[in-house]
Amino acid sequence: MPTVHLIIKGRVQGVFFRATAKDVADEIGVRGWVKNTEEGDVEIVASGTDEQLQKFMSWCKRGPRKAIVTGLAATPMPDEDFNNFTVVRK
């Protein structure tokens, strides 16, 4: 499956970004993981079809209601096959 590494910047911690990203990923059929970074960003590795990834990245540019996304960096990665989408906690 095509895989992408995402870094989402802005007010993205403390606004349920990870939990909502999991809900959206599950709904769209994207697999991978999401976690907060020490720098205050959200990091995601996501796999899915090109269409699924485009839908998911479109959501990531907005995030949940209380988020203020100021940037999204997307980097293609070697294809990976995940079983599901998980929230990684430190």
DSSP file (Angstrom, degrees, kcal/mol; ACC not computed):
  #  RESIDUE AA STRUCTURE BP1 BP2  ACC     N-H-->O    O-->H-N    N-H-->O    O-->H-N    TCO  KAPPA ALPHA  PHI   PSI    X-CA   Y-CA   Z-CA
    1    1 A M              0   0    0      0, 0.0    79,-1.0     0, 0.0    48,-0.1   0.000 360.0 360.0 360.0 139.1    0.0    0.0    0.0
    2    2 A P        -     0   0    0      0, 0.0    46,-2.0     0, 0.0     2,-0.4  -0.339 360.0-159.6 -55.0 140.7    1.2    3.5   -0.7
    3    3 A T  E     -AB  47  77A   0     74,-0.7    74,-2.5    44,-0.2     2,-0.4  -0.974  11.2-170.6-132.3 141.8    2.5    5.0    2.6
    4    4 A V  E     -AB  46  76A   0     42,-2.7    42,-2.5    -2,-0.4     2,-0.5  -0.983  16.6-141.9-134.3 144.1    3.1    8.6    3.6
    5    5 A H  E     -AB  45  75A   0     70,-3.0    70,-2.6    -2,-0.4     2,-0.4  -0.921  26.0-167.7-103.5 126.3    4.8   10.3    6.6
    6    6 A L  E     -AB  44  74A   0     38,-3.5    38,-2.4    -2,-0.5     2,-0.5  -0.924  17.8-169.5-119.4 139.5    3.0   13.4    7.9
    7    7 A I  E     -AB  43  73A   0     66,-1.9    66,-2.4    -2,-0.4     2,-0.5  -0.993  13.3-163.4-121.7 121.5    4.0   16.1   10.3
    8    8 A I  E     -AB  42  72A   0     34,-3.0    34,-2.1    -2,-0.5     2,-0.3  -0.920   8.2-166.5-109.6 126.4    1.2   18.4   11.3
    9    9 A K  E     + B   0  71A   0     62,-2.9    61,-2.3    -2,-0.5    62,-1.2  -0.727  41.3  52.9-111.6 158.9    2.0   21.8   12.9
   10   10 A G  E    S- B   0  69A   0     59,-0.3     2,-1.5    -2,-0.3     3,-0.2  -0.877 108.6 -17.4 122.9-154.0    0.0   24.3   14.7
   11   11 A R  E    S+ B   0  68A   0     57,-2.4    57,-1.6    -2,-0.3    30,-0.1  -0.691  86.7 131.9 -87.7  87.3   -2.3   24.0   17.7
   12   12 A V        +     0   0    0     -2,-1.5     2,-0.4    28,-0.5     5,-0.4   0.397  43.3  77.8-123.9  -1.1   -2.6   20.2   17.3
   13   13 A Q  S    S+     0   0    0     -3,-0.2    29,-0.1    27,-0.2    28,-0.0  -0.903  95.4  22.6-110.2 144.5   -2.0   18.9   20.8
   14   14 A G  S    S+     0   0    0     -2,-0.4    -1,-0.2    53,-0.0    -3,-0.0   0.639 101.2  90.6  79.5  15.0   -4.7   19.0   23.5
   15   15 A V  S    S-     0   0    0     -3,-0.3    51,-0.4    50,-0.0    52,-0.2   0.108 106.3-102.2-127.0  19.5   -7.4   19.2   20.9
   16   16 A F  S  > S+     0   0    0     50,-0.1     4,-2.2     3,-0.1     5,-0.2   0.795  72.3 146.1  64.4  31.5   -8.2   15.5   20.4
   17   17 A F  H  >  +     0   0    0     -5,-0.4     4,-2.8     2,-0.2     5,-0.2   0.944  69.6  46.3 -63.2 -47.9   -6.2   15.4   17.1
   18   18 A R  H  > S+     0   0    0     -6,-0.2     4,-2.2     2,-0.2    -1,-0.2   0.939 114.7  45.4 -62.7 -48.1   -4.9   11.8   17.6
   19   19 A A  H  > S+     0   0    0      1,-0.2     4,-1.9     2,-0.2    -1,-0.2   0.908 116.5  45.5 -63.3 -41.9   -8.3   10.3   18.7
   20   20 A T  H  X S+     0   0    0     -4,-2.2     4,-2.7     2,-0.2    -1,-0.2   0.880 109.3  55.6 -70.3 -36.6  -10.1   12.1   15.9
   21   21 A A  H  X S+     0   0    0     -4,-2.8     4,-2.9    -5,-0.2    -2,-0.2   0.897 107.4  50.8 -60.5 -39.6   -7.4   11.1   13.3
   22   22 A K  H  X S+     0   0    0     -4,-2.2     4,-2.8     2,-0.2     5,-0.2   0.933 110.3  48.6 -63.5 -45.0   -8.0    7.5   14.4
   23   23 A D  H  X S+     0   0    0     -4,-1.9     4,-2.2     2,-0.2    -2,-0.2   0.929 114.7  45.1 -59.5 -45.7  -11.7    7.8   13.9
   24   24 A V  H  X S+     0   0    0     -4,-2.7     4,-2.5     2,-0.2     5,-0.2   0.919 113.4  49.8 -65.2 -44.3  -11.3    9.4   10.5
   25   25 A A  H  X>S+     0   0    0     -4,-2.9     4,-2.6     1,-0.2     5,-2.0   0.922 111.4  48.9 -60.8 -44.6   -8.6    6.9    9.4
   26   26 A D  H  <5S+     0   0    0     -4,-2.8    -1,-0.2     1,-0.2    -2,-0.2   0.903 112.5  48.8 -61.8 -40.8  -10.9    4.0   10.5
   27   27 A E  H  <5S+     0   0    0     -4,-2.2    -2,-0.2    -5,-0.2    -1,-0.2   0.892 117.8  39.4 -65.8 -40.7  -13.8    5.5    8.6
   28   28 A I  H  <5S-     0   0    0     -4,-2.5    -2,-0.2    -5,-0.1    -1,-0.2   0.771 113.7-114.1 -81.4 -27.4  -11.8    6.0    5.4
   29   29 A G  T  <5 +     0   0    0     -4,-2.6     2,-0.3     1,-0.3    -3,-0.2   0.625  62.4 149.3  99.6  17.7   -9.9    2.7    5.7
   30   30 A V      < -     0   0    0     -5,-2.0     2,-0.3    -6,-0.2    -1,-0.3  -0.613  28.4-158.8 -83.2 144.0   -6.4    4.2    6.2
   31   31 A R  E     +C   47   0A   0     16,-2.6    16,-3.4    -2,-0.3     2,-0.3  -0.864  41.9  70.8-121.1 157.3   -4.0    2.2    8.4
   32   32 A G  E    S-Cd  46  85A   0     52,-2.3    54,-2.1    -2,-0.3     2,-0.3  -1.000  71.2 -69.6 144.0-139.8   -0.9    3.2   10.3
   33   33 A W  E     -Cd  45  86A   0     12,-2.4    12,-2.1    -2,-0.3     2,-0.3  -0.982  23.4-154.4-153.8 162.6   -0.3    5.2   13.5
   34   34 A V  E     +Cd  44  87A   0     52,-1.8    54,-3.3    -2,-0.3     2,-0.3  -0.993  19.6 163.7-138.9 143.1   -0.4    8.7   15.0
   35   35 A K  E     -C   43   0A   0      8,-2.4     8,-3.2    -2,-0.3     2,-0.2  -0.989  36.6-108.2-153.7 159.0    1.5   10.2   17.9
   36   36 A N  E     -C   42   0A   0     52,-0.5     2,-0.3    -2,-0.3     6,-0.2  -0.616  34.2-139.1 -81.2 148.8    2.4   13.6   19.5
   37   37 A T    >   -     0   0    0      4,-2.5     3,-1.4    -2,-0.2    -1,-0.0  -0.706  20.9-116.3-104.1 162.9    6.0   14.8   19.1
   38   38 A E  T 3  S+     0   0    0     -2,-0.3    -1,-0.1     1,-0.3    -2,-0.0   0.733 114.3  64.2 -66.8 -21.4    8.1   16.4   21.8
   39   39 A E  T 3  S-     0   0    0      1,-0.0    -1,-0.3     2,-0.0     3,-0.1   0.503 122.5-102.9 -81.2  -4.1    8.2   19.5   19.5
   40   40 A G  S <  S+     0   0    0     -3,-1.4   -28,-0.5     1,-0.3   -27,-0.2   0.554  85.3 115.3  94.9   8.9    4.4   20.0   19.9
   41   41 A D        -     0   0    0    -32,-0.1    -4,-2.5   -29,-0.1     2,-0.4  -0.408  65.4-116.9 -97.9 178.8    3.5   18.6   16.5
   42   42 A V  E     -AC   8  36A   0    -34,-2.1   -34,-3.0    -6,-0.2     2,-0.4  -0.983  24.9-158.2-116.7 133.7    1.5   15.5   15.5
   43   43 A E  E     +AC   7  35A   0     -8,-3.2    -8,-2.4    -2,-0.4     2,-0.4  -0.928  12.5 179.6-113.9 135.3    3.3   12.8   13.5
   44   44 A I  E     -AC   6  34A   0    -38,-2.4   -38,-3.5    -2,-0.4     2,-0.5  -0.996  20.2-165.7-135.6 138.6    1.4   10.2   11.4
   45   45 A V  E     -AC   5  33A   0    -12,-2.1   -12,-2.4    -2,-0.4     2,-0.4  -0.995  26.7-179.8-117.3 122.0    2.5    7.3    9.2
   46   46 A A  E     -AC   4  32A   0    -42,-2.5   -42,-2.7    -2,-0.5     2,-0.4  -0.962  15.5-169.0-130.3 139.5   -0.5    6.3    7.0
   47   47 A S  E     +AC   3  31A   0    -16,-3.4   -16,-2.6    -2,-0.4     2,-0.3  -0.961  32.7 104.0-124.9 144.6   -1.0    3.6    4.4
   48   48 A G  S    S-     0   0    0    -46,-2.0   -18,-0.1    -2,-0.4   -19,-0.1  -0.968  70.1 -46.7 172.8-173.5   -3.9    3.2    2.0
   49   49 A T     >  -     0   0    0     -2,-0.3     4,-2.7   -48,-0.1     5,-0.2  -0.321  60.3-104.4 -70.4 164.3   -4.9    3.7   -1.6
   50   50 A D  H  > S+     0   0    0      1,-0.2     4,-2.2     2,-0.2     5,-0.2   0.910 124.2  50.0 -56.3 -42.2   -4.0    7.0   -3.2
   51   51 A E  H  > S+     0   0    0      2,-0.2     4,-2.2     1,-0.2    -1,-0.2   0.917 110.8  48.5 -63.9 -44.5   -7.7    8.1   -2.9
   52   52 A Q  H  > S+     0   0    0      1,-0.2     4,-2.5     2,-0.2    -2,-0.2   0.918 112.2  49.0 -61.6 -43.7   -7.8    7.2    0.8
   53   53 A L  H  X S+     0   0    0     -4,-2.7     4,-2.9     2,-0.2     5,-0.2   0.888 109.4  51.8 -66.3 -38.4   -4.6    9.0    1.5
   54   54 A Q  H  X S+     0   0    0     -4,-2.2     4,-2.1    -5,-0.2    -1,-0.2   0.928 111.7  46.7 -62.6 -44.9   -5.8   12.1   -0.3
   55   55 A K  H  X S+     0   0    0     -4,-2.2     4,-1.9     2,-0.2    -2,-0.2   0.924 114.5  47.7 -61.1 -44.7   -9.0   12.2    1.8
   56   56 A F  H  X S+     0   0    0     -4,-2.5     4,-2.4     1,-0.2    -2,-0.2   0.919 111.9  48.4 -65.3 -44.1   -7.1   11.6    5.0
   57   57 A M  H  X S+     0   0    0     -4,-2.9     4,-1.6     1,-0.2    -1,-0.2   0.863 107.6  56.4 -66.0 -34.3   -4.5   14.3    4.2
   58   58 A S  H  < S+     0   0    0     -4,-2.1     4,-0.5    -5,-0.2    -1,-0.2   0.916 109.8  45.7 -61.0 -41.8   -7.3   16.8    3.4
   59   59 A W  H >X S+     0   0    0     -4,-1.9     4,-3.8     1,-0.2     3,-1.7   0.922 108.0  57.1 -65.6 -42.2   -8.8   16.1    6.8
   60   60 A C  H 3< S+     0   0    0     -4,-2.4    -1,-0.2     1,-0.3    -2,-0.2   0.801  97.5  62.4 -60.1 -29.2   -5.3   16.5    8.4
   61   61 A K  T 3< S+     0   0    0     -4,-1.6    -1,-0.3    -3,-0.2     8,-0.2   0.729 119.7  25.8 -68.1 -20.9   -5.0   20.0    6.9
   62   62 A R  T <4 S-     0   0    0     -3,-1.7     7,-0.4    -4,-0.5    -2,-0.2   0.783  92.2-175.7-104.9 -47.4   -8.1   21.0    9.0
   63   63 A G     <  -     0   0    0     -4,-3.8    -2,-0.1    -5,-0.1   -46,-0.1  -0.195  44.6 -26.1  74.8-172.7   -8.0   18.6   11.9
   64   64 A P  S >  S-     0   0    0      0, 0.0     3,-1.7     0, 0.0   -47,-0.1  -0.165  78.9 -87.9 -69.4 170.5  -10.6   18.4   14.6
   65   65 A R  T 3  S+     0   0    0      1,-0.3   -50,-0.0     3,-0.0    -2,-0.0   0.811 124.8  42.8 -51.5 -42.8  -12.8   21.4   15.5
   66   66 A K  T 3  S+     0   0    0    -51,-0.4    -1,-0.3     2,-0.0     2,-0.1   0.519  93.4 103.2 -87.9  -4.0  -10.5   23.0   18.1
   67   67 A A    <   -     0   0    0     -3,-1.7     2,-0.4   -52,-0.2   -55,-0.2  -0.424  54.8-157.5 -76.8 152.0   -7.2   22.5   16.1
   68   68 A I  E     -B   11   0A   0    -57,-1.6   -57,-2.4    -2,-0.1     2,-0.5  -0.875  13.8-161.5-126.8  97.4   -5.5   25.3   14.3
   69   69 A V  E     +B   10   0A   0     -2,-0.4   -59,-0.3    -7,-0.4     3,-0.1  -0.691  18.1 171.4 -84.3 123.0   -3.3   23.6   11.6
   70   70 A T  E     +     0   0A   0    -61,-2.3     2,-0.3    -2,-0.5   -60,-0.2   0.533  65.0   6.3-106.8 -10.8   -0.6   25.9   10.3
   71   71 A G  E     -B    9   0A   0    -62,-1.2   -62,-2.9     2,-0.0     2,-0.4  -0.950  49.1-163.3-169.5 149.2    1.3   23.4    8.2
   72   72 A L  E     -B    8   0A   0     -2,-0.3     2,-0.5   -64,-0.2   -64,-0.2  -0.960   9.0-166.4-138.9 119.7    1.4   19.9    6.9
   73   73 A A  E     -B    7   0A   0    -66,-2.4   -66,-1.9    -2,-0.4     2,-0.5  -0.929   8.9-168.7-106.5 123.7    4.5   18.2    5.5
   74   74 A A  E     -B    6   0A   0     -2,-0.5   -68,-0.2   -68,-0.2    -2,-0.0  -0.955   6.2-179.0-116.8 127.2    3.9   15.0    3.6
   75   75 A T  E     -B    5   0A   0    -70,-2.6   -70,-3.0    -2,-0.5    -2,-0.0  -0.985  26.8-125.4-126.2 122.0    6.8   12.7    2.6
   76   76 A P  E     -B    4   0A   0      0, 0.0   -72,-0.2     0, 0.0     3,-0.0  -0.350  31.4-168.3 -62.3 146.6    6.3    9.5    0.6
   77   77 A M  E     -B    3   0A   0    -74,-2.5   -74,-0.7     1,-0.1     3,-0.1  -0.830  34.9 -75.8-127.3 165.7    7.7    6.4    2.2
   78   78 A P        -     0   0    0      0, 0.0    -1,-0.1     0, 0.0   -74,-0.0  -0.377  69.8 -85.4 -57.5 144.4    8.4    2.8    1.1
   79   79 A D        -     0   0    0    -77,-0.0     2,-0.3    -3,-0.0   -32,-0.1  -0.235  53.3-175.9 -56.1 137.9    5.1    0.9    1.0
   80   80 A E        -     0   0    0    -79,-1.0     2,-0.5    -3,-0.1    -3,-0.0  -0.952  20.1-143.1-132.9 155.3    4.1   -0.6    4.3
   81   81 A D        -     0   0    0     -2,-0.3     2,-0.3   -34,-0.0   -49,-0.1  -0.928  21.0-176.2-123.4 107.0    1.2   -2.8    5.3
   82   82 A F        -     0   0    0     -2,-0.5     3,-0.1     1,-0.1   -49,-0.0  -0.672  27.1-137.8 -97.8 154.8   -0.3   -2.1    8.7
   83   83 A N  S    S-     0   0    0     -2,-0.3     2,-0.2     1,-0.1    -1,-0.1   0.799  79.1 -23.6 -79.9 -30.1   -3.1   -4.2   10.3
   84   84 A N  S    S-     0   0    0    -52,-0.1   -52,-2.3     2,-0.0     2,-0.5  -0.855  74.7 -82.1-160.1-170.5   -5.0   -1.1   11.6
   85   85 A F  E     -d   32   0A   0    -54,-0.3     2,-0.3    -2,-0.2   -52,-0.2  -0.966  48.5-174.4-113.8 125.2   -4.6    2.5   12.7
   86   86 A T  E     -d   33   0A   0    -54,-2.1   -52,-1.8    -2,-0.5     2,-0.6  -0.859  27.3-128.4-123.9 153.8   -3.3    3.0   16.2
   87   87 A V  E     -d   34   0A   0     -2,-0.3     2,-0.6   -54,-0.2   -52,-0.2  -0.895  26.5-148.1 -96.6 121.6   -2.7    5.9   18.6
   88   88 A V        -     0   0    0    -54,-3.3   -52,-0.5    -2,-0.6     2,-0.4  -0.812  13.6-168.3 -93.9 123.3    0.8    5.8   19.9
   89   89 A R              0   0    0     -2,-0.6   -54,-0.0   -54,-0.1    -2,-0.0  -0.895 360.0 360.0-111.7 145.0    1.2    7.1   23.5
   90   90 A K              0   0    0     -2,-0.4    -1,-0.1   -54,-0.0    -2,-0.0   0.488 360.0 360.0 -63.7 360.0    4.6    7.7   25.0
